[in-house]
Amino acid sequence: MPQASTSSSSAYLSALTLEIEKKLQKALNAPSQRLNLLQELFADIALEIDGRAREIILSKDEDAESDGIQSCLCFYDVLADHFVQMPDSGEPIRNMIVQLWSQSFASHIFALLFHKWLFEVPLEISEAHLRYASALVQGATNIFWLDIQTNSRHFFSLFHYLLEDVALVPMKLSKISVQSQRDLYLLLSRFIFFYNLVDKLEDFLNHFPVFPNTFLVGGPADIFVIELTDQLQKLKVEPVLLHYLSQMRALKGLELRMSTSTRMKACLYSFTSPGGPMYPTRAVRHAAWGALDLLFPVGRYPRHLISLFFRLLYPWYWPSSCWNFIKACVTALFYSLVRFIVSSWENVWKPKNP
């Protein structure tokens, strides 16, 4: 029975591989439709596997194991494993992707299908191999931005693999060029907060590759924070920005150069004032103040006084500020009153000791 299941799984994956080849070939033959065809192919391999297909592809043991690690299993997950077990089956696809390098979604597709193949299959270091590593970083960057724009974690398994199984494993990391290693670490630095892997931050910083201009920008912590602050400035999705700001507490106690520390402080401070160029919402402003006060407690009260002074220079903000202040005071008073009543009630009904 297991042998029959394996055979049906292999046949199903081979059929999927053939369909991918057909669509890529169609994109090569129809230049005017390439963008749409590649976009459709990317969407197809990024789809979550439904129950019927899951039963065909995975055995019961594999299904139970995948459920324990990741409930959302996508076609690219099983195809990436398939191309590791059968490297030759993916060669026609890789060759066609190389011919489509300049097209949008080509690097996306390569990153999804061959991120494991690049590190787990013995390969000769060549110009093509260097191109593959570069395409992986470029494709993964675009893919993770898709998750940010939709505030989802659809491609978590790709990020998890690049972090846990590549960046933290020197033997695998050494399979790509030094420049690609640095690009990969910079990429992971920008998204590690988003994918909730802050617990790996210390280990991640300890494995950081040596940069040629380290004496100018500082150590791994400085490079990480510089990438993080650049990422914060680019975020436009409010829930994602709030998530990043809430994760900033992980940076407390990190030793940074003065220039890096000032850069992070300026970045957070830019989110604390209403209006241009950021136009942060009230929730973002409060989250930024919270992160700023936690990471830079010295000078906390002078900062708030200065901020209040500048807000007074803009009378059109007074009504909303007064309303929010009154609402916060009333809410705090209400909860204090409720706690007092509950406490008094408990004291009344508490049995007295004889």
N, C-alpha and C positions, 0 to 999 in steps of 0.2 A: 504493500500500500504506500509506504513512504517513497518508494522508487517511482511509482506511478504519479504521485503528487509532484515529485521533483521534475519528472518528464513533462508534465502538463505546464508546470511553472516555467521551465526552460523554453517550451514551445511558445508560450504566451509572450515572454520577454523577447524572443526572437522575432515574433510577429510585430511587436511594438517597435523594435529596432528597424525592421523593414519599412514600417510606415514612416518613421523619422527620415530614413534615407530617401523615400519617395518624395516627401515634402521638401526636403533640402534640394533634391534634384529639380523639382518643379520650380523652386526659387531661383536656381541657377539658369534655368531655361526661360524664365519669364522675368526679365529685369524690372518691368513696370509693376509687377506684383510682389516683388521681393519683400518689401517692408511688411505688407499685410500677411504674407505667408510665414515669415519668421516670427512675427508677433503672435500669430495663431499657434505656431509650433511651441513657442515659449509658454503660452497659456496652457496648452495641452499637457506638457510634461510637468508643469507646476501644479496641476490639478490634484486634489486629494483623491486617493484610491477609494472607490465605493466598496461596499461589503462583498458583492459578488466577485469583483476582480481580486479583492484581497484574499478570498478563499482559494482562488486559482493560483495566485502568485506565492502566497506564504503557506507554509505548513503550520500546524497547530502550535508547535513549539516556537517557531519564529514569530507567529502572530502574538503569542502571549508575551514574548520578550519585547517586541516592538511596542505593545501596549504599556509595558512597564516603563519604557523610556520616553515614548512620544506617541500620544494618542492620534495626532494628525500625521498620517503617513501618505506621502505624495509619490507620484510616479517617478520623479527624479531621484528619490531615495533608493528605490529598488533598481532603477536603471544604472545608477552610479555603482552600486554593488555588482550588478551584472557585468559591467564593463571592466571591473577589476578581476572577476573570475574568468571572463572570456575577453581578454584584451583585443584579440584580432577582430572580434565582431564589431568593435567600435571604430576600426580604422577607416572604413569608407565614410563614416559620418565626420570624423576628424578632418579628413582630406577635403570634404566639401565645405566644412566650416572655415578652413583656411582660405578657401577661394572666396569666402563671403566675409572676411575679417572686417572690411570697411563698412559693412552694413549694420544698422541698429539691430540689437537683439542677438547678433551672432555670438558675441562674448558672453551674453547672458546664458545662452543655451550651452555653450562650452563649459561654463562654470558649474552649471547644474549637473550636467551629465558626466563630466570628467574630473571633478575636483578630487575624487579618491584615486582615480587611475593615475593621476600625475604624481602622487606620493607613495602609492602602494605597489605599483608595477615597476620592475627594474627597467630603467630607460637610459639610453646613452645621452650624455650632455651634448647638445648640438644647438644650432641656431633655431631650429624648430622648437626644441625644448624651451629655450629662453622665451620664444614667442608665446608658447603655451602658458608659461608662468605669468607673463605680463597680461595675457588675456584673462586668466583666472582672477587676478586682482581687479582688473577693470570691470569684468562682468559681475563679480561679487559686490563691488561698490554700488553699481547700478541696481542690483537686486535688493540690497539692504535698504537703499533709498526708497524702493517701492514699498517695502514694509513700513518705513517711517511715514510715507505719504498717506498710507491707509491705517496707520496706527495698529498694525497687526504683527504677529510673530510667525508668519507663514513660512519663512525661510530660516527658522531658528536652527534646524538640523544642520544646514550648511555652515552657519556661523559657529555652532558648537563644534563641528568637526575641525574647522580651520583653527579654532582656538585650542581645544583640548588635545586633538590628535595631530596637529601640525606645529603650531607655535610653541607648545610646551613639550614637544618631543624633538630634541636636537637632531636625531638621526634622520627623521623625515624632513625637517626644515632644511637640512643641508642639501637636499635634492634639487633645490632651486637656487638661482644666483643670489649673491649678496644683496644686490639692488632690489630684487624681488622680495627677499626676506624683509628688508626695511619697509618696502611698500606695504607688505602684508601686515606688519606690526602697526604701521600708521593707520591702516584700514581698521584693524581690530580695536585700536585705541578710540576711534571715533564712534564705534557702535557697541562697545562692551557694556555701557550703561543701559542702552536701549534693550538689550537682550537679557538683562537681569543676571549677569554673571560677575557682579562686583566682588563676590567672594573669591574669585580667581585673580583679582587685581594684583595682589602681592606676588604671587607666583609668576604672573604675566610680566611684571616689571623686572623680576629677577632673571628672566630669560631674554630680556630685550637685547637685540643685536647692537654692536658698537657702530655708531654713526661717525662719518669722517669729520664732521664739524662739531663734535661733542664739546670741545672747549669753548665754543661760541654759544650753543643753545643749552648746555647743561647735560645732566644725566637722564636716565630713562624716565624718571618722574617728571622732569621738566618737559621732555618731548611729549609725553602723554598728555600733560595739562595743556600744552600749546595746541595739540590736535583737538582736544576736548573743547577748548574755548572757541576755536574756529568752527567747530561743529555747532555749538550753541548759537553762534551768530547766524547760522544758515537755517535753523529750524523755524518753520512757519506753522506747524500743527500744534495747537495749544496743549492738548493732552500729552503729546510727546515731550514738549518743552517742560511741562510741569513734572513729568517723570524724570527727566534729566536733572532738573533742579533738586528734586527729592533725593536723588542718588549722590548728590555732591557731598553728602556727609562722609562718604567713603574716603574723601581726600583729606579729612582732618588728621593732622599730625604728619602729613607728608612733607619731607624736607625739599624745599624749592629754592631756586635762586631768586634774588630780589626782583629781577626783571620779570620772571615768570609769575611770581606772586602778585606783582602789580598788574600784570596782564589779566590774570584771573579776576582780581578785584574789580578792575575796570569793566570787564565783561559782565560780571554780575550786577554791577552798579548801573549799567546801561539798561537793565531790565526793571529798574526800580522806579523810573519816572514815566508818567503818562505822556502821550504825544509822540511826535516823530523823533528819530527815524524808526524806532522799534514799534511804537504803538502797543505796548504790552497791556494785557487785560489786568484787572484788579487781582485775580488769582495768581497770575504770573508775577506781578509786582510783589505780592506778599511772599510767594515762594522764593523769589530772588533775595528779598530782605532776610528771610529765614536762613538761606544758605550763606549769605554774606555775614550775618551775625554769628553763625556757627563757626565758619572758617576763619573769620577775622574779628574776634571779640574785642580786641583793643580798638578804641575809637568808635565803639558802637553808638553811644548816645550823641556824640558830636555829629556823626553822619546823619542820624535821624533829625537832629535840629536843623542842620543845613538843608536837608531835603524838605523839611516843613517850611523853612524860610523861602525857598525857591517856589514851592507850591503856592505860597501866599502872593507871589508876583503874577499869578494867573487866575484872576477872579472867576473865570468861567468854570474852574474846577471846584470852587467853594461849595456850591449846592450839593454836588454828589459826595464830596468829602464829608460835609456836615451830616448828610443823610446816612452815610455808611458808619460814621462815628456814633451817631445816635442809635442806629440799629445794633451796633456791636455792644454798646453800653446796656441797652434794654435786654439784649439776649443774655449778656453776662449776669445782669441783675436777676433776670428770671430764673436762670439755672442756680444761682446762689440761693434764691428764695426756696426753690424746690428742694435743694439739698438740706436747707435748714429745717423745712417742714418734715422731710423724711427722717432726718436725724432726731427731731423732737418727738415724732411719733414712735420711733423705735425706743427712745428713752422712756416714754410713758408706758409702753407695753412690755418693757423689759422686766422679767420677774425679779423682785427684790430678794436679796439674801436674808434669811431669818437671823 
